[in-house]
Amino acid sequence: MTSPVMAAPMKVGTNTLESSSKSVIEQIADKFKVAENSGPLVDKGVSDLIDGLVATRLDEKQRAELFDKHLCPANVQKLKPPRVNTGIWQSMDLEARQRDAKSQKLQEIFLRGLVPLISAVDKLNDMSNRKSSDHELVNKVSSVMGDIVDGVALIASGNYELSIKRRDAIRQNLRAEYKPLCSHSNPVTEFLFGDDLSDKIKDLSETNKLVSRLASPGRQMSVRGRGSARGRGWRGRGRATFLEYNTSNFHSPNRYNPYPPKFQNQQGNRGSPLRGRRPHRM
């Protein structure tokens, strides 16, 4: 008995295209499509819920209700947007302050979104610490807790990047010799530019003096950018000083404008030691 004749695969150039319901050109096009890595399917109700939430904007009332429902734990200290350090805030013009206030509001939404996730992790952690003979349940609890913590880590990372973007936006308001304060290596703490700002400014001033002495005659140098020494002279005038203002006589600071009302309506302190040139408008 003779074997049936098998159709040979179609060859185009050096590539072999197997016979299928797709046309030759469709099979060729499939080879150039970028495949997206996807996880397992979730329940349709879950997918519809998430897609709807992502594509819909919560109104202010709904957001306020969620804020009131999920209050920040008393012992978690980092769920507030970092404030701009006092001296730098006073060197910013009104437009820069308003822009930063909007960024703080966005950051607060991210951070408050972590609160229900933290609560869920705490509950699951309590369950996992209880003695149970149901090993399958314990493993599921641990797996769910791990997934939630992964989500917390990603949201927290996005929040940190927002802090860095805020510093980059403020950078143009600083004089050239103080721009290294915006370096990504400078940690974000309760304050956007880290703690001990006065000491950092003093160190930068001393460094600029030393670099100026080392420069060739007739040429000044300054520390700019991320701490590298460049050949252009710095444009600030006078000796760099840093002023500390006593805010104890003012009322409690506003969440997004954290400094005294005395400074809120100013277009920026023209005499500020940190202030750079106002950027040209395009």
Secondary structure per residue as TSV (DSSP state, phi and psi in degrees):
chain	resnum	aa	ss	phi	psi
A	1	M	-	360.0	126.6
A	2	T	-	-79.3	143.5
A	3	S	-	-76.1	146.9
A	4	P	-	-64.5	149.6
A	5	V	-	-80.1	123.1
A	6	M	-	-91.6	136.3
A	7	A	-	-73.2	129.9
A	8	A	-	-73.8	144.1
A	9	P	-	-62.2	146.3
A	10	M	E	-76.4	135.7
A	11	K	E	-112.1	130.1
A	12	V	E	-124.7	110.6
A	13	G	T	63.8	-126.9
A	14	T	T	-98.4	-3.3
A	15	N	E	-96.1	144.3
A	16	T	E	-105.7	125.9
A	17	L	E	-109.0	117.8
A	18	E	-	-74.2	147.0
A	19	S	-	-66.5	133.9
A	20	S	-	-157.7	-177.0
A	21	S	S	-74.7	-15.8
A	22	K	S	-80.8	150.0
A	23	S	-	-72.6	167.8
A	24	V	H	-61.0	-43.9
A	25	I	H	-67.0	-34.0
A	26	E	H	-67.1	-38.4
A	27	Q	H	-66.2	-37.9
A	28	I	H	-66.1	-43.0
A	29	A	H	-62.7	-34.6
A	30	D	H	-60.7	-29.4
A	31	K	T	-69.4	-20.7
A	32	F	T	-104.4	2.9
A	33	K	S	-77.5	139.4
A	34	V	-	-84.1	117.1
A	35	A	-	-78.5	131.4
A	36	E	-	-96.1	132.8
A	37	N	-	-72.4	125.4
A	38	S	-	-127.4	148.5
A	39	G	-	-88.3	-176.0
A	40	P	-	-66.5	157.0
A	41	L	-	-67.0	148.4
A	42	V	-	-110.7	169.9
A	43	D	-	-57.5	143.0
A	44	K	H	-60.6	-36.6
A	45	G	H	-61.5	-38.7
A	46	V	H	-67.5	-45.3
A	47	S	H	-63.4	-40.6
A	48	D	H	-65.3	-39.9
A	49	L	H	-61.5	-49.5
A	50	I	H	-65.4	-45.2
A	51	D	H	-59.9	-39.4
A	52	G	H	-66.5	-42.1
A	53	L	H	-65.5	-40.4
A	54	V	H	-66.5	-34.3
A	55	A	T	-92.9	3.4
A	56	T	S	-122.2	141.5
A	57	R	-	-95.2	127.2
A	58	L	-	-72.3	138.6
A	59	D	-	-79.8	170.5
A	60	E	H	-61.0	-37.3
A	61	K	H	-65.6	-45.2
A	62	Q	H	-62.5	-41.3
A	63	R	H	-65.0	-42.2
A	64	A	H	-63.9	-37.8
A	65	E	H	-64.6	-39.3
A	66	L	H	-68.8	-37.6
A	67	F	H	-61.1	-43.8
A	68	D	H	-68.9	-32.9
A	69	K	H	-71.9	-38.5
A	70	H	S	-114.9	90.4
A	71	L	-	-83.6	148.1
A	72	C	-	-65.8	134.4
A	73	P	-	-58.8	142.0
A	74	A	T	-63.3	-27.6
A	75	N	T	-101.0	11.0
A	76	V	-	-105.0	113.1
A	77	Q	-	-95.4	-12.3
A	78	K	-	-105.3	21.3
A	79	L	-	-96.6	33.9
A	80	K	S	-130.5	141.9
A	81	P	-	-60.4	136.7
A	82	P	-	-64.0	137.6
A	83	R	B	-82.9	151.4
A	84	V	-	-73.6	133.9
A	85	N	-	-56.9	144.6
A	86	T	H	-53.4	-51.5
A	87	G	H	-61.0	-38.6
A	88	I	H	-73.4	-39.1
A	89	W	H	-57.8	-39.2
A	90	Q	H	-73.5	-18.3
A	91	S	H	-87.1	-9.6
A	92	M	S	-85.7	143.0
A	93	D	-	-78.6	172.8
A	94	L	H	-61.1	-40.7
A	95	E	H	-62.1	-41.9
A	96	A	H	-66.2	-37.5
A	97	R	H	-65.4	-43.6
A	98	Q	H	-64.3	-39.9
A	99	R	H	-64.5	-41.8
A	100	D	H	-69.0	-34.7
A	101	A	H	-61.9	-39.0
A	102	K	H	-64.5	-39.7
A	103	S	H	-66.0	-37.4
A	104	Q	H	-63.2	-39.2
A	105	K	H	-64.4	-41.4
A	106	L	H	-63.7	-41.2
A	107	Q	H	-63.6	-37.4
A	108	E	H	-63.1	-37.5
A	109	I	H	-63.4	-43.2
A	110	F	H	-59.2	-47.6
A	111	L	H	-68.5	-39.3
A	112	R	H	-69.9	-24.6
A	113	G	H	-67.1	-19.3
A	114	L	H	-76.1	-22.9
A	115	V	H	-59.9	-51.3
A	116	P	H	-63.3	-30.3
A	117	L	H	-68.6	-40.3
A	118	I	H	-62.6	-41.4
A	119	S	H	-62.2	-42.0
A	120	A	H	-64.3	-42.5
A	121	V	H	-62.1	-40.8
A	122	D	H	-63.0	-42.6
A	123	K	H	-66.4	-43.2
A	124	L	H	-66.3	-37.0
A	125	N	H	-63.5	-38.6
A	126	D	H	-64.0	-41.0
A	127	M	H	-65.2	-41.4
A	128	S	H	-68.4	-24.2
A	129	N	H	-82.5	-13.0
A	130	R	S	-79.3	142.7
A	131	K	-	-72.2	128.0
A	132	S	-	-145.9	141.6
A	133	S	S	-86.7	-9.4
A	134	D	-	-85.1	88.9
A	135	H	H	-66.8	-31.9
A	136	E	H	-64.5	-41.7
A	137	L	H	-65.2	-41.8
A	138	V	H	-61.2	-42.1
A	139	N	H	-65.0	-39.6
A	140	K	H	-65.1	-42.3
A	141	V	H	-61.2	-44.0
A	142	S	H	-64.0	-38.8
A	143	S	H	-66.3	-45.3
A	144	V	H	-63.5	-42.4
A	145	M	H	-61.7	-40.8
A	146	G	H	-63.4	-40.0
A	147	D	H	-64.0	-41.7
A	148	I	H	-66.4	-41.3
A	149	V	H	-63.2	-36.8
A	150	D	H	-59.9	-42.5
A	151	G	H	-63.7	-40.5
A	152	V	H	-60.8	-42.4
A	153	A	H	-62.8	-40.6
A	154	L	H	-68.6	-42.6
A	155	I	H	-65.6	-42.0
A	156	A	H	-63.1	-37.2
A	157	S	H	-65.3	-41.7
A	158	G	H	-62.6	-37.2
A	159	N	H	-64.3	-41.3
A	160	Y	H	-63.8	-39.8
A	161	E	H	-63.4	-34.6
A	162	L	H	-63.4	-38.4
A	163	S	H	-62.3	-42.0
A	164	I	H	-64.0	-40.8
A	165	K	H	-64.0	-36.5
A	166	R	H	-63.0	-42.5
A	167	R	H	-64.7	-40.4
A	168	D	H	-62.2	-36.6
A	169	A	H	-69.3	-31.8
A	170	I	H	-80.0	-19.8
A	171	R	G	-50.4	-39.8
A	172	Q	G	-68.2	-15.6
A	173	N	G	-88.1	-3.3
A	174	L	B	-101.2	149.0
A	175	R	-	-66.4	156.1
A	176	A	G	-55.7	-40.5
A	177	E	G	-72.6	-12.0
A	178	Y	G	-107.3	3.1
A	179	K	G	-64.2	-26.7
A	180	P	G	-58.3	-16.3
A	181	L	G	-61.8	-22.4
A	182	C	G	-86.7	2.7
A	183	S	-	-56.8	140.4
A	184	H	T	-66.1	-16.8
A	185	S	T	-80.0	-13.3
A	186	N	S	-77.7	115.4
A	187	P	-	-67.9	149.6
A	188	V	-	-93.1	128.1
A	189	T	S	-121.3	-141.3
A	190	E	S	-61.9	-26.4
A	191	F	B	-109.3	147.4
A	192	L	T	-62.4	-34.2
A	193	F	T	-104.4	22.1
A	194	G	-	80.5	178.7
A	195	D	S	-87.2	169.5
A	196	D	-	55.4	46.2
A	197	L	H	-61.9	-36.9
A	198	S	H	-59.1	-42.9
A	199	D	H	-65.5	-39.2
A	200	K	H	-64.8	-41.2
A	201	I	H	-66.4	-39.7
A	202	K	H	-62.2	-43.0
A	203	D	H	-63.0	-41.6
A	204	L	H	-65.0	-39.5
A	205	S	H	-63.4	-43.7
A	206	E	H	-65.3	-38.7
A	207	T	H	-63.9	-42.6
A	208	N	H	-65.0	-36.6
A	209	K	H	-63.5	-42.9
A	210	L	H	-65.7	-43.0
A	211	V	H	-63.3	-38.4
A	212	S	H	-63.5	-37.6
A	213	R	H	-68.2	-33.2
A	214	L	H	-79.4	-16.8
A	215	A	S	-68.9	154.1
A	216	S	-	-67.0	155.4
A	217	P	T	-56.2	139.2
A	218	G	T	80.9	4.2
A	219	R	-	-137.0	127.9
A	220	Q	-	-105.7	150.4
A	221	M	-	-129.6	155.9
A	222	S	E	-142.2	156.6
A	223	V	E	-83.1	121.2
A	224	R	E	-131.9	173.0
A	225	G	T	61.8	-127.6
A	226	R	T	-96.7	27.1
A	227	G	T	107.8	4.6
A	228	S	E	-87.6	150.2
A	229	A	E	-90.1	126.4
A	230	R	E	-122.7	166.1
A	231	G	S	-82.9	-11.9
A	232	R	S	-77.9	141.4
A	233	G	-	-72.3	147.8
A	234	W	-	-80.3	149.0
A	235	R	-	-94.3	-6.5
A	236	G	-	-69.3	156.0
A	237	R	-	-115.0	148.2
A	238	G	S	78.7	178.8
A	239	R	-	-84.8	136.2
A	240	A	-	-72.9	125.0
A	241	T	-	-130.7	162.3
A	242	F	-	-127.7	128.0
A	243	L	-	-102.4	134.7
A	244	E	-	-106.0	124.5
A	245	Y	-	-100.5	138.0
A	246	N	-	-85.8	112.8
A	247	T	-	-103.6	13.3
A	248	S	T	-67.9	-20.5
A	249	N	T	-90.9	1.3
A	250	F	S	-99.4	165.1
A	251	H	-	-71.7	172.3
A	252	S	-	-57.7	139.8
A	253	P	-	-69.0	147.7
A	254	N	-	-70.4	151.7
A	255	R	S	-57.7	-40.6
A	256	Y	S	-104.2	-19.3
A	257	N	S	-116.9	79.6
A	258	P	-	-76.8	8.2
A	259	Y	S	-121.8	166.1
A	260	P	-	-54.0	147.3
A	261	P	G	-61.0	-18.2
A	262	K	G	-57.6	-31.0
A	263	F	G	-102.1	-5.0
A	264	Q	T	-70.3	-37.5
A	265	N	T	-95.5	6.6
A	266	Q	S	-80.5	150.5
A	267	Q	S	-83.9	21.6
A	268	G	-	105.3	145.9
A	269	N	-	-81.3	104.6
A	270	R	T	-59.8	-27.1
A	271	G	T	-94.8	10.3
A	272	S	-	-63.4	135.8
A	273	P	T	-68.5	-17.3
A	274	L	T	-95.5	-17.4
A	275	R	B	-69.7	133.8
A	276	G	-	-96.9	-172.0
A	277	R	-	-72.3	145.2
A	278	R	-	-69.7	129.0
A	279	P	-	-63.2	144.7
A	280	H	-	-68.6	140.6
A	281	R	-	-82.8	136.7
A	282	M	-	-82.6	360.0
